[in-house]
Amino acid sequence: MLRRLFSSQTRVDLLRLFFTNPDERYYVREIARRLRRDISGIKRELDNLEKTALLTSDKVGNLRYYAVNKTAA
């Protein structure tokens, strides 16, 4: 069903990962390994989802972690 709503399979996979695990946070390489996808495609979709406020990110050391934005209205 999500595939019909979104044109990007990577975006569908990211939304599924984040919204089935809303209390988790992930960094880009971890996501790429879990989803078996190219890092550049993952990063592009993460940036898009962060711009729409569905996800937030924070930098810890040299890693940027992404998580569900629980404060979005």
N, CA, C and O atoms as a GROMACS GRO file, in nm:
protein
  292
    1MET      N    1   0.082  -0.119   0.000
    1MET     CA    2   0.000   0.000   0.000
    1MET      C    3   0.086   0.126   0.000
    1MET      O    4   0.058   0.220  -0.075
    2LEU      N    5   0.191   0.130   0.083
    2LEU     CA    6   0.278   0.246   0.086
    2LEU      C    7   0.344   0.270  -0.049
    2LEU      O    8   0.368   0.385  -0.086
    3ARG      N    9   0.372   0.164  -0.122
    3ARG     CA   10   0.435   0.178  -0.253
    3ARG      C   11   0.346   0.259  -0.348
    3ARG      O   12   0.397   0.329  -0.436
    4ARG      N   13   0.217   0.249  -0.332
    4ARG     CA   14   0.125   0.325  -0.417
    4ARG      C   15   0.126   0.473  -0.381
    4ARG      O   16   0.104   0.558  -0.468
    5LEU      N   17   0.150   0.506  -0.254
    5LEU     CA   18   0.150   0.645  -0.209
    5LEU      C   19   0.280   0.718  -0.240
    5LEU      O   20   0.279   0.839  -0.261
    6PHE      N   21   0.390   0.645  -0.242
    6PHE     CA   22   0.521   0.707  -0.259
    6PHE      C   23   0.592   0.649  -0.380
    6PHE      O   24   0.588   0.528  -0.404
    7SER      N   25   0.657   0.736  -0.455
    7SER     CA   26   0.725   0.692  -0.577
    7SER      C   27   0.860   0.626  -0.549
    7SER      O   28   0.911   0.553  -0.635
    8SER      N   29   0.916   0.649  -0.434
    8SER     CA   30   1.049   0.597  -0.403
    8SER      C   31   1.040   0.476  -0.309
    8SER      O   32   0.988   0.487  -0.198
    9GLN      N   33   1.092   0.363  -0.355
    9GLN     CA   34   1.094   0.244  -0.270
    9GLN      C   35   1.184   0.267  -0.149
    9GLN      O   36   1.157   0.216  -0.040
   10THR      N   37   1.290   0.343  -0.167
   10THR     CA   38   1.380   0.374  -0.055
   10THR      C   39   1.304   0.453   0.051
   10THR      O   40   1.319   0.425   0.170
   11ARG      N   41   1.223   0.549   0.011
   11ARG     CA   42   1.144   0.627   0.106
   11ARG      C   43   1.045   0.539   0.180
   11ARG      O   44   1.026   0.554   0.300
   12VAL      N   45   0.982   0.448   0.110
   12VAL     CA   46   0.888   0.354   0.173
   12VAL      C   47   0.961   0.271   0.277
   12VAL      O   48   0.912   0.254   0.389
   13ASP      N   49   1.078   0.219   0.242
   13ASP     CA   50   1.155   0.136   0.335
   13ASP      C   51   1.200   0.217   0.457
   13ASP      O   52   1.199   0.166   0.569
   14LEU      N   53   1.239   0.342   0.436
   14LEU     CA   54   1.278   0.427   0.549
   14LEU      C   55   1.160   0.454   0.641
   14LEU      O   56   1.172   0.443   0.763
   15LEU      N   57   1.046   0.489   0.584
   15LEU     CA   58   0.928   0.514   0.667
   15LEU      C   59   0.888   0.391   0.746
   15LEU      O   60   0.851   0.400   0.863
   16ARG      N   61   0.895   0.277   0.682
   16ARG     CA   62   0.862   0.152   0.751
   16ARG      C   63   0.959   0.128   0.868
   16ARG      O   64   0.916   0.093   0.978
   17LEU      N   65   1.088   0.147   0.843
   17LEU     CA   66   1.188   0.127   0.948
   17LEU      C   67   1.164   0.220   1.066
   17LEU      O   68   1.160   0.176   1.181
   18PHE      N   69   1.147   0.349   1.038
   18PHE     CA   70   1.133   0.447   1.146
   18PHE      C   71   1.000   0.435   1.220
   18PHE      O   72   0.997   0.445   1.342
   19PHE      N   73   0.891   0.414   1.147
   19PHE     CA   74   0.762   0.414   1.214
   19PHE      C   75   0.724   0.280   1.276
   19PHE      O   76   0.628   0.274   1.352
   20THR      N   77   0.796   0.174   1.245
   20THR     CA   78   0.777   0.049   1.319
   20THR      C   79   0.869   0.044   1.441
   20THR      O   80   0.853  -0.042   1.527
   21ASN      N   81   0.964   0.137   1.447
   21ASN     CA   82   1.057   0.148   1.561
   21ASN      C   83   1.068   0.295   1.602
   21ASN      O   84   1.177   0.353   1.595
   22PRO      N   85   0.959   0.356   1.646
   22PRO     CA   86   0.959   0.501   1.668
   22PRO      C   87   1.050   0.550   1.780
   22PRO      O   88   1.080   0.669   1.786
   23ASP      N   89   1.093   0.462   1.868
   23ASP     CA   90   1.180   0.504   1.978
   23ASP      C   91   1.328   0.484   1.948
   23ASP      O   92   1.413   0.513   2.032
   24GLU      N   93   1.358   0.435   1.829
   24GLU     CA   94   1.497   0.411   1.790
   24GLU      C   95   1.551   0.527   1.709
   24GLU      O   96   1.475   0.606   1.652
   25ARG      N   97   1.683   0.536   1.705
   25ARG     CA   98   1.749   0.631   1.617
   25ARG      C   99   1.859   0.556   1.543
   25ARG      O  100   1.917   0.461   1.596
   26TYR      N  101   1.886   0.599   1.422
   26TYR     CA  102   1.978   0.526   1.335
   26TYR      C  103   2.072   0.624   1.265
   26TYR      O  104   2.035   0.739   1.239
   27TYR      N  105   2.192   0.579   1.234
   27TYR     CA  106   2.282   0.658   1.152
   27TYR      C  107   2.284   0.602   1.010
   27TYR      O  108   2.240   0.489   0.988
   28VAL      N  109   2.333   0.680   0.916
   28VAL     CA  110   2.316   0.652   0.774
   28VAL      C  111   2.371   0.514   0.734
   28VAL      O  112   2.301   0.437   0.668
   29ARG      N  113   2.492   0.482   0.773
   29ARG     CA  114   2.549   0.352   0.734
   29ARG      C  115   2.470   0.236   0.794
   29ARG      O  116   2.454   0.132   0.729
   30GLU      N  117   2.423   0.252   0.914
   30GLU     CA  118   2.341   0.149   0.978
   30GLU      C  119   2.213   0.126   0.897
   30GLU      O  120   2.173   0.012   0.874
   31ILE      N  121   2.151   0.234   0.856
   31ILE     CA  122   2.028   0.224   0.777
   31ILE      C  123   2.057   0.156   0.644
   31ILE      O  124   1.983   0.068   0.601
   32ALA      N  125   2.165   0.197   0.578
   32ALA     CA  126   2.201   0.139   0.449
   32ALA      C  127   2.223  -0.012   0.461
   32ALA      O  128   2.182  -0.088   0.374
   33ARG      N  129   2.288  -0.054   0.568
   33ARG     CA  130   2.309  -0.199   0.589
   33ARG      C  131   2.177  -0.271   0.614
   33ARG      O  132   2.152  -0.377   0.556
   34ARG      N  133   2.094  -0.214   0.698
   34ARG     CA  134   1.964  -0.278   0.730
   34ARG      C  135   1.875  -0.291   0.607
   34ARG      O  136   1.810  -0.393   0.586
   35LEU      N  137   1.874  -0.185   0.525
   35LEU     CA  138   1.784  -0.184   0.409
   35LEU      C  139   1.850  -0.238   0.282
   35LEU      O  140   1.784  -0.257   0.180
   36ARG      N  141   1.980  -0.263   0.291
   36ARG     CA  142   2.057  -0.311   0.175
   36ARG      C  143   2.039  -0.217   0.056
   36ARG      O  144   2.005  -0.259  -0.055
   37ARG      N  145   2.064  -0.090   0.083
   37ARG     CA  146   2.050   0.014  -0.018
   37ARG      C  147   2.177   0.099  -0.023
   37ARG      O  148   2.258   0.097   0.070
   38ASP      N  149   2.191   0.173  -0.131
   38ASP     CA  150   2.303   0.263  -0.151
   38ASP      C  151   2.296   0.381  -0.054
   38ASP      O  152   2.188   0.437  -0.033
   39ILE      N  153   2.409   0.418   0.003
   39ILE     CA  154   2.413   0.526   0.102
   39ILE      C  155   2.366   0.659   0.042
   39ILE      O  156   2.295   0.734   0.110
   40SER      N  157   2.403   0.689  -0.081
   40SER     CA  158   2.364   0.818  -0.139
   40SER      C  159   2.212   0.831  -0.153
   40SER      O  160   2.157   0.938  -0.128
   41GLY      N  161   2.146   0.724  -0.191
   41GLY     CA  162   2.000   0.725  -0.199
   41GLY      C  163   1.935   0.739  -0.062
   41GLY      O  164   1.836   0.811  -0.046
   42ILE      N  165   1.991   0.670   0.035
   42ILE     CA  166   1.941   0.679   0.173
   42ILE      C  167   1.954   0.823   0.222
   42ILE      O  168   1.860   0.879   0.277
   43LYS      N  169   2.071   0.882   0.203
   43LYS     CA  170   2.097   1.018   0.250
   43LYS      C  171   2.002   1.118   0.185
   43LYS      O  172   1.949   1.206   0.252
   44ARG      N  173   1.980   1.104   0.056
   44ARG     CA  174   1.889   1.194  -0.016
   44ARG      C  175   1.747   1.186   0.042
   44ARG      O  176   1.683   1.289   0.065
   45GLU      N  177   1.700   1.066   0.066
   45GLU     CA  178   1.564   1.049   0.120
   45GLU      C  179   1.555   1.094   0.266
   45GLU      O  180   1.454   1.149   0.308
   46LEU      N  181   1.661   1.071   0.343
   46LEU     CA  182   1.661   1.120   0.481
   46LEU      C  183   1.652   1.272   0.484
   46LEU      O  184   1.579   1.328   0.565
   47ASP      N  185   1.727   1.338   0.396
   47ASP     CA  186   1.720   1.485   0.388
   47ASP      C  187   1.579   1.530   0.352
   47ASP      O  188   1.528   1.626   0.410
   48ASN      N  189   1.515   1.462   0.257
   48ASN     CA  190   1.378   1.497   0.218
   48ASN      C  191   1.281   1.478   0.335
   48ASN      O  192   1.195   1.563   0.359
   49LEU      N  193   1.294   1.368   0.407
   49LEU     CA  194   1.204   1.340   0.518
   49LEU      C  195   1.228   1.436   0.635
   49LEU      O  196   1.135   1.471   0.708
   50GLU      N  197   1.352   1.479   0.651
   50GLU     CA  198   1.381   1.577   0.756
   50GLU      C  199   1.322   1.714   0.718
   50GLU      O  200   1.272   1.785   0.806
   51LYS      N  201   1.327   1.751   0.591
   51LYS     CA  202   1.268   1.878   0.546
   51LYS      C  203   1.118   1.881   0.567
   51LYS      O  204   1.060   1.987   0.593
   52THR      N  205   1.053   1.765   0.556
   52THR     CA  206   0.908   1.759   0.578
   52THR      C  207   0.873   1.746   0.726
   52THR      O  208   0.755   1.740   0.761
   53ALA      N  209   0.974   1.741   0.812
   53ALA     CA  210   0.959   1.733   0.958
   53ALA      C  211   0.908   1.598   1.006
   53ALA      O  212   0.865   1.586   1.121
   54LEU      N  213   0.913   1.496   0.922
   54LEU     CA  214   0.878   1.361   0.969
   54LEU      C  215   0.991   1.302   1.053
   54LEU      O  216   0.967   1.223   1.144
   55LEU      N  217   1.114   1.342   1.020
   55LEU     CA  218   1.231   1.294   1.093
   55LEU      C  219   1.309   1.412   1.148
   55LEU      O  220   1.300   1.524   1.097
   56THR      N  221   1.384   1.386   1.252
   56THR     CA  222   1.479   1.484   1.305
   56THR      C  223   1.616   1.419   1.303
   56THR      O  224   1.628   1.298   1.289
   57SER      N  225   1.719   1.501   1.316
   57SER     CA  226   1.854   1.446   1.324
   57SER      C  227   1.933   1.522   1.428
   57SER      O  228   1.905   1.638   1.456
   58ASP      N  229   2.031   1.454   1.483
   58ASP     CA  230   2.126   1.520   1.571
   58ASP      C  231   2.262   1.454   1.553
   58ASP      O  232   2.272   1.335   1.524
   59LYS      N  233   2.365   1.535   1.570
   59LYS     CA  234   2.501   1.486   1.548
   59LYS      C  235   2.562   1.449   1.682
   59LYS      O  236   2.561   1.527   1.777
   60VAL      N  237   2.616   1.328   1.687
   60VAL     CA  238   2.685   1.278   1.807
   60VAL      C  239   2.823   1.235   1.761
   60VAL      O  240   2.837   1.135   1.689
   61GLY      N  241   2.924   1.309   1.802
   61GLY     CA  242   3.058   1.281   1.752
   61GLY      C  243   3.062   1.308   1.603
   61GLY      O  244   3.028   1.417   1.558
   62ASN      N  245   3.104   1.208   1.526
   62ASN     CA  246   3.106   1.225   1.381
   62ASN      C  247   2.990   1.154   1.312
   62ASN      O  248   2.991   1.140   1.189
   63LEU      N  249   2.891   1.110   1.388
   63LEU     CA  250   2.774   1.041   1.331
   63LEU      C  251   2.649   1.128   1.343
   63LEU      O  252   2.628   1.193   1.445
   64ARG      N  253   2.569   1.129   1.239
   64ARG     CA  254   2.440   1.198   1.243
   64ARG      C  255   2.332   1.092   1.257
   64ARG      O  256   2.318   1.004   1.172
   65TYR      N  257   2.256   1.101   1.366
   65TYR     CA  258   2.148   1.007   1.396
   65TYR      C  259   2.014   1.066   1.354
   65TYR      O  260   1.989   1.185   1.371
   66TYR      N  261   1.929   0.981   1.298
   66TYR     CA  262   1.795   1.020   1.255
   66TYR      C  263   1.693   0.944   1.337
   66TYR      O  264   1.712   0.828   1.374
   67ALA      N  265   1.582   1.014   1.366
   67ALA     CA  266   1.475   0.953   1.444
   67ALA      C  267   1.342   1.015   1.403
   67ALA      O  268   1.338   1.119   1.337
   68VAL      N  269   1.233   0.950   1.444
   68VAL     CA  270   1.099   1.003   1.418
   68VAL      C  271   1.082   1.133   1.495
   68VAL      O  272   1.119   1.142   1.613
   69ASN      N  273   1.027   1.234   1.430
   69ASN     CA  274   0.999   1.361   1.495
   69ASN      C  275   0.866   1.347   1.570
   69ASN      O  276   0.758   1.353   1.510
   70LYS      N  277   0.875   1.328   1.698
   70LYS     CA  278   0.754   1.306   1.778
   70LYS      C  279   0.682   1.435   1.814
   70LYS      O  280   0.572   1.432   1.869
   71THR      N  281   0.744   1.547   1.783
   71THR     CA  282   0.680   1.676   1.815
   71THR      C  283   0.610   1.738   1.694
   71THR      O  284   0.548   1.844   1.706
   72ALA      N  285   0.619   1.673   1.579
   72ALA     CA  286   0.553   1.728   1.458
   72ALA      C  287   0.402   1.721   1.474
   72ALA      O  288   0.347   1.622   1.522
   73ALA      N  289   0.338   1.827   1.433
   73ALA     CA  290   0.191   1.830   1.446
   73ALA      C  291   0.125   1.774   1.324
   73ALA      O  292   0.002   1.769   1.317
   0.00000   0.00000   0.00000
